[in-house]
Amino acid sequence: MAYKNVGSIKQRGNSPRHNEHNAKGSSENPFGKSESKAELLARMKAAAELRKEKK
């Protein structure tokens, strides 16, 4: 009997099971494209105002 063939299936290692739709380097999220700090702050402030209005 070949005992090395008995047992569970080997794991794939560190590779993901599927590709994310917004993975780095994809068309939706290209490398090197990042927003400036001012744009980030503006987006965060707008989100904070929305939360204040909902209360």
MMTF fields as JSON, N, C-alpha, C and O atoms, coordinates in Angstrom:
{
  "mmtfVersion": "1.0.0",
  "mmtfProducer": "UNKNOWN",
  "numBonds": 219,
  "numAtoms": 220,
  "numGroups": 55,
  "numChains": 1,
  "numModels": 1,
  "chainsPerModel": [1],
  "groupsPerChain": [55],
  "chainIdList": ["A"],
  "bondAtomList": [4, 2, 8, 6, 12, 10, 16, 14, 20, 18, 24, 22, 28, 26, 32, 30, 36, 34, 40, 38, 44, 42, 48, 46, 52, 50, 56, 54, 60, 58, 64, 62, 68, 66, 72, 70, 76, 74, 80, 78, 84, 82, 88, 86, 92, 90, 96, 94, 100, 98, 104, 102, 108, 106, 112, 110, 116, 114, 120, 118, 124, 122, 128, 126, 132, 130, 136, 134, 140, 138, 144, 142, 148, 146, 152, 150, 156, 154, 160, 158, 164, 162, 168, 166, 172, 170, 176, 174, 180, 178, 184, 182, 188, 186, 192, 190, 196, 194, 200, 198, 204, 202, 208, 206, 212, 210, 216, 214],
  "bondOrderList": [1, 1, 1, 1, 1, 1, 1, 1, 1, 1, 1, 1, 1, 1, 1, 1, 1, 1, 1, 1, 1, 1, 1, 1, 1, 1, 1, 1, 1, 1, 1, 1, 1, 1, 1, 1, 1, 1, 1, 1, 1, 1, 1, 1, 1, 1, 1, 1, 1, 1, 1, 1, 1, 1],
  "groupList": [{"groupName": "MET", "atomNameList": ["N", "CA", "C", "O"], "elementList": ["N", "C", "C", "O"], "formalChargeList": [0, 0, 0, 0], "bondAtomList": [1, 0, 2, 1, 3, 2], "bondOrderList": [1, 1, 2], "singleLetterCode": "M", "chemCompType": "L-PEPTIDE LINKING"}, {"groupName": "ALA", "atomNameList": ["N", "CA", "C", "O"], "elementList": ["N", "C", "C", "O"], "formalChargeList": [0, 0, 0, 0], "bondAtomList": [1, 0, 2, 1, 3, 2], "bondOrderList": [1, 1, 2], "singleLetterCode": "A", "chemCompType": "L-PEPTIDE LINKING"}, {"groupName": "TYR", "atomNameList": ["N", "CA", "C", "O"], "elementList": ["N", "C", "C", "O"], "formalChargeList": [0, 0, 0, 0], "bondAtomList": [1, 0, 2, 1, 3, 2], "bondOrderList": [1, 1, 2], "singleLetterCode": "Y", "chemCompType": "L-PEPTIDE LINKING"}, {"groupName": "LYS", "atomNameList": ["N", "CA", "C", "O"], "elementList": ["N", "C", "C", "O"], "formalChargeList": [0, 0, 0, 0], "bondAtomList": [1, 0, 2, 1, 3, 2], "bondOrderList": [1, 1, 2], "singleLetterCode": "K", "chemCompType": "L-PEPTIDE LINKING"}, {"groupName": "ASN", "atomNameList": ["N", "CA", "C", "O"], "elementList": ["N", "C", "C", "O"], "formalChargeList": [0, 0, 0, 0], "bondAtomList": [1, 0, 2, 1, 3, 2], "bondOrderList": [1, 1, 2], "singleLetterCode": "N", "chemCompType": "L-PEPTIDE LINKING"}, {"groupName": "VAL", "atomNameList": ["N", "CA", "C", "O"], "elementList": ["N", "C", "C", "O"], "formalChargeList": [0, 0, 0, 0], "bondAtomList": [1, 0, 2, 1, 3, 2], "bondOrderList": [1, 1, 2], "singleLetterCode": "V", "chemCompType": "L-PEPTIDE LINKING"}, {"groupName": "GLY", "atomNameList": ["N", "CA", "C", "O"], "elementList": ["N", "C", "C", "O"], "formalChargeList": [0, 0, 0, 0], "bondAtomList": [1, 0, 2, 1, 3, 2], "bondOrderList": [1, 1, 2], "singleLetterCode": "G", "chemCompType": "PEPTIDE LINKING"}, {"groupName": "SER", "atomNameList": ["N", "CA", "C", "O"], "elementList": ["N", "C", "C", "O"], "formalChargeList": [0, 0, 0, 0], "bondAtomList": [1, 0, 2, 1, 3, 2], "bondOrderList": [1, 1, 2], "singleLetterCode": "S", "chemCompType": "L-PEPTIDE LINKING"}, {"groupName": "ILE", "atomNameList": ["N", "CA", "C", "O"], "elementList": ["N", "C", "C", "O"], "formalChargeList": [0, 0, 0, 0], "bondAtomList": [1, 0, 2, 1, 3, 2], "bondOrderList": [1, 1, 2], "singleLetterCode": "I", "chemCompType": "L-PEPTIDE LINKING"}, {"groupName": "GLN", "atomNameList": ["N", "CA", "C", "O"], "elementList": ["N", "C", "C", "O"], "formalChargeList": [0, 0, 0, 0], "bondAtomList": [1, 0, 2, 1, 3, 2], "bondOrderList": [1, 1, 2], "singleLetterCode": "Q", "chemCompType": "L-PEPTIDE LINKING"}, {"groupName": "ARG", "atomNameList": ["N", "CA", "C", "O"], "elementList": ["N", "C", "C", "O"], "formalChargeList": [0, 0, 0, 0], "bondAtomList": [1, 0, 2, 1, 3, 2], "bondOrderList": [1, 1, 2], "singleLetterCode": "R", "chemCompType": "L-PEPTIDE LINKING"}, {"groupName": "PRO", "atomNameList": ["N", "CA", "C", "O"], "elementList": ["N", "C", "C", "O"], "formalChargeList": [0, 0, 0, 0], "bondAtomList": [1, 0, 2, 1, 3, 2], "bondOrderList": [1, 1, 2], "singleLetterCode": "P", "chemCompType": "L-PEPTIDE LINKING"}, {"groupName": "HIS", "atomNameList": ["N", "CA", "C", "O"], "elementList": ["N", "C", "C", "O"], "formalChargeList": [0, 0, 0, 0], "bondAtomList": [1, 0, 2, 1, 3, 2], "bondOrderList": [1, 1, 2], "singleLetterCode": "H", "chemCompType": "L-PEPTIDE LINKING"}, {"groupName": "GLU", "atomNameList": ["N", "CA", "C", "O"], "elementList": ["N", "C", "C", "O"], "formalChargeList": [0, 0, 0, 0], "bondAtomList": [1, 0, 2, 1, 3, 2], "bondOrderList": [1, 1, 2], "singleLetterCode": "E", "chemCompType": "L-PEPTIDE LINKING"}, {"groupName": "PHE", "atomNameList": ["N", "CA", "C", "O"], "elementList": ["N", "C", "C", "O"], "formalChargeList": [0, 0, 0, 0], "bondAtomList": [1, 0, 2, 1, 3, 2], "bondOrderList": [1, 1, 2], "singleLetterCode": "F", "chemCompType": "L-PEPTIDE LINKING"}, {"groupName": "LEU", "atomNameList": ["N", "CA", "C", "O"], "elementList": ["N", "C", "C", "O"], "formalChargeList": [0, 0, 0, 0], "bondAtomList": [1, 0, 2, 1, 3, 2], "bondOrderList": [1, 1, 2], "singleLetterCode": "L", "chemCompType": "L-PEPTIDE LINKING"}],
  "groupTypeList": [0, 1, 2, 3, 4, 5, 6, 7, 8, 3, 9, 10, 6, 4, 7, 11, 10, 12, 4, 13, 12, 4, 1, 3, 6, 7, 7, 13, 4, 11, 14, 6, 3, 7, 13, 7, 3, 1, 13, 15, 15, 1, 10, 0, 3, 1, 1, 1, 13, 15, 10, 3, 13, 3, 3],
  "groupIdList": [1, 2, 3, 4, 5, 6, 7, 8, 9, 10, 11, 12, 13, 14, 15, 16, 17, 18, 19, 20, 21, 22, 23, 24, 25, 26, 27, 28, 29, 30, 31, 32, 33, 34, 35, 36, 37, 38, 39, 40, 41, 42, 43, 44, 45, 46, 47, 48, 49, 50, 51, 52, 53, 54, 55],
  "secStructList": [7, 7, 4, 4, 4, 7, 1, 7, 7, 7, 7, 7, 6, 6, 1, 7, 1, 1, 7, 7, 6, 6, 7, 6, 6, 1, 1, 1, 1, 7, 6, 6, 7, 7, 7, 7, 2, 2, 2, 2, 2, 2, 2, 2, 2, 2, 2, 2, 2, 2, 2, 2, 2, 2, 7],
  "xCoordList": [0.848, 0.0, 0.884, 1.891, 0.503, 1.269, 0.743, -0.27, 1.435, 0.956, 1.083, 0.39, 1.951, 2.085, 0.852, 0.62, 0.064, -1.129, -2.367, -3.431, -2.244, -3.377, -3.382, -2.323, -4.555, -4.638, -5.371, -5.981, -5.298, -6.037, -5.303, -4.127, -6.017, -5.465, -4.487, -4.723, -3.414, -2.418, -2.968, -3.68, -2.637, -3.058, -2.273, -1.207, -2.816, -2.203, -1.11, -0.524, -0.809, 0.207, -0.386, -1.492, 0.318, -0.125, -0.95, -1.4, -1.158, -1.902, -3.394, -3.921, -4.077, -5.509, -6.333, -5.89, -7.535, -8.407, -9.03, -9.415, -9.127, -9.728, -9.112, -8.451, -9.323, -8.824, -9.863, -11.052, -9.422, -10.324, -10.652, -9.827, -11.847, -12.24, -11.487, -11.383, -10.961, -10.25, -8.813, -8.286, -8.193, -6.833, -5.847, -6.093, -4.74, -3.702, -3.194, -2.931, -3.061, -2.567, -3.644, -3.342, -4.898, -5.979, -6.415, -5.905, -7.347, -7.799, -8.537, -8.506, -9.201, -9.937, -9.016, -9.346, -7.864, -6.965, -5.518, -4.782, -5.098, -3.754, -2.665, -2.906, -1.471, -0.326, 0.019, -0.145, 0.491, 0.945, -0.162, 0.118, -1.407, -2.509, -2.986, -3.655, -2.637, -3.099, -3.553, -3.014, -4.537, -5.057, -4.142, -3.425, -4.18, -3.36, -3.965, -5.106, -3.193, -3.675, -4.883, -5.8, -4.89, -6.008, -7.301, -8.369, -7.189, -8.361, -8.871, -10.078, -7.939, -8.316, -9.03, -10.059, -8.501, -9.126, -10.514, -11.443, -10.66, -11.962, -12.983, -14.134, -12.552, -13.456, -13.844, -14.998, -12.88, -13.17, -14.099, -14.986, -13.898, -14.765, -16.18, -17.139, -16.327, -17.653, -18.363, -19.567, -17.626, -18.226, -18.635, -19.672, -17.836, -18.167, -19.431, -20.271, -19.549, -20.738, -21.985, -23.045, -21.867, -22.992, -23.451, -24.649, -22.482, -22.827, -23.511, -24.435, -23.062, -23.681, -25.123, -26.007, -25.349, -26.698, -27.672, -28.859, -27.182, -28.062, -28.54, -29.583, -27.81, -28.184, -29.28, -29.71],
  "yCoordList": [-1.189, 0.0, 1.24, 1.294, 2.23, 3.471, 4.432, 5.1, 4.501, 5.315, 6.815, 7.61, 7.208, 8.648, 9.213, 10.422, 8.365, 8.827, 8.864, 9.296, 8.423, 8.392, 9.688, 10.162, 10.264, 11.456, 12.58, 12.401, 13.728, 14.87, 15.514, 15.246, 16.356, 17.077, 18.128, 18.754, 18.324, 19.323, 20.729, 21.005, 21.61, 23.006, 23.698, 23.234, 24.815, 25.537, 26.49, 27.166, 26.578, 27.504, 28.864, 28.961, 29.912, 31.269, 31.892, 33.03, 31.193, 31.789, 31.835, 30.886, 32.923, 33.028, 32.093, 31.681, 31.76, 30.875, 31.565, 30.906, 32.888, 33.635, 35.029, 35.451, 35.731, 37.097, 38.08, 37.927, 39.086, 40.124, 41.068, 41.268, 41.648, 42.542, 43.867, 44.544, 44.253, 45.522, 45.302, 46.091, 44.243, 43.92, 44.957, 45.581, 45.135, 46.072, 45.648, 44.469, 46.613, 46.332, 46.0, 45.821, 45.911, 45.626, 46.928, 48.002, 46.824, 48.025, 48.977, 50.192, 48.436, 49.281, 49.96, 51.028, 49.352, 49.868, 49.739, 48.885, 50.565, 50.42, 50.792, 51.538, 50.262, 50.586, 52.061, 52.633, 52.677, 54.056, 55.079, 56.278, 54.653, 55.601, 55.703, 54.804, 56.8, 56.991, 58.433, 59.341, 58.627, 59.974, 60.783, 60.232, 62.105, 62.963, 63.053, 62.647, 63.585, 63.698, 64.63, 64.393, 65.695, 66.629, 65.937, 66.154, 65.105, 64.383, 63.401, 63.25, 62.735, 61.793, 62.507, 62.03, 63.642, 64.409, 64.887, 64.837, 65.347, 65.82, 64.68, 64.875, 63.488, 62.337, 61.932, 61.589, 61.972, 61.614, 62.624, 62.246, 63.916, 64.949, 64.819, 64.989, 64.519, 64.347, 63.155, 63.214, 62.074, 60.902, 61.23, 60.76, 62.02, 62.399, 63.278, 63.133, 64.18, 65.026, 64.19, 64.453, 63.198, 62.315, 61.589, 61.468, 61.104, 60.393, 61.341, 60.939, 62.603, 63.581, 63.875, 64.013, 63.969, 64.278, 63.136, 63.373, 61.901, 60.75, 60.638, 60.033, 61.203, 61.074, 61.995, 62.009],
  "zCoordList": [0.0, 0.0, 0.0, 0.705, -0.79, -0.866, 0.192, -0.017, 1.331, 2.44, 2.18, 2.815, 1.263, 0.991, 0.286, 0.33, -0.358, -1.06, -0.17, -0.613, 1.062, 1.981, 2.785, 3.195, 3.014, 3.848, 3.155, 2.101, 3.768, 3.25, 2.081, 1.834, 1.383, 0.237, 0.734, 1.768, 0.025, 0.407, 0.226, -0.739, 1.149, 1.045, -0.069, -0.475, -0.553, -1.664, -1.213, -2.059, 0.056, 0.522, 0.79, 1.322, 0.435, 0.724, -0.394, -0.254, -1.481, -2.584, -2.24, -1.659, -2.591, -2.281, -3.153, -4.225, -2.69, -3.444, -4.653, -5.619, -4.597, -5.702, -5.751, -4.802, -6.834, -6.986, -6.493, -6.772, -5.764, -5.297, -6.445, -7.337, -6.431, -7.522, -7.475, -8.498, -6.317, -6.207, -5.735, -4.952, -6.205, -5.796, -6.332, -7.364, -5.631, -6.074, -7.445, -7.684, -8.336, -9.672, -10.677, -11.857, -10.245, -11.184, -11.854, -11.535, -12.77, -13.484, -12.545, -12.746, -11.52, -10.577, -9.565, -9.048, -9.278, -8.254, -8.749, -8.255, -9.712, -10.274, -9.268, -8.319, -9.494, -8.644, -8.787, -9.865, -7.723, -7.771, -7.71, -7.686, -7.684, -7.637, -6.193, -5.682, -5.55, -4.179, -4.024, -4.657, -3.185, -3.013, -2.106, -1.271, -2.286, -1.452, -0.059, 0.164, 0.868, 2.242, 2.318, 3.105, 1.5, 1.498, 1.034, 1.606, -0.006, -0.493, 0.561, 0.748, 1.246, 2.289, 3.429, 3.908, 3.866, 4.941, 4.543, 5.349, 3.314, 2.84, 2.855, 3.245, 2.428, 2.415, 3.833, 4.089, 4.756, 6.148, 6.809, 7.573, 6.515, 7.086, 6.558, 7.311, 5.27, 4.688, 5.324, 5.575, 5.588, 6.216, 7.665, 8.135, 8.358, 9.728, 9.768, 10.656, 8.801, 8.732, 8.455, 9.023, 7.598, 7.313, 8.569, 8.827, 9.351, 10.59, 11.575, 12.282, 11.625, 12.541, 12.124, 12.969, 10.812, 10.309, 10.57, 10.793, 10.545, 10.745, 12.188, 12.436, 13.143, 14.555, 14.928, 16.081]
}
